[in-house]
Amino acid sequence: MAVEWYVCIGGDQKGPLSTEELKRWLKEGRITLDTFAKQGPASPWKPLKHFLRGSDDWLNRLALLGAVLLVVEIALVILADPTTAKFIVIASGAVGLAFLLLRRGSSTPQTAR
């Protein structure tokens, strides 16, 4: 069964649209990734970017960069005690990895308000 899409443009609901039509509208600039959409008439409205796989990869990369920078900073500050620095580096790395895994495992996007 084909997915029916609905989009909200200027306060008006448009649809049902096929996935191909939705992609075409996105390519043509009629809608953006911030346009509210829903799959089927009874589902909740969400920004279109929530339906796209990998649309928040930049956030994961930013979190990883922040974790790496924090680890480097802590290691430099505590360089006088290598044992403590090693512990903090391992702990910070584990926390950063856990955050990324939790973010990736989250398949339920936030409901649009």
Secondary structure as UniProt FT lines:
FT   STRAND          5..9
FT   TURN            10..11
FT   STRAND          12..17
FT   HELIX           19..28
FT   TURN            33..34
FT   STRAND          36..39
FT   TURN            41..42
FT   STRAND          46..47
FT   HELIX           48..51
FT   TURN            53..56
FT   HELIX           57..77
FT   TURN            78..80
FT   HELIX           82..105
//
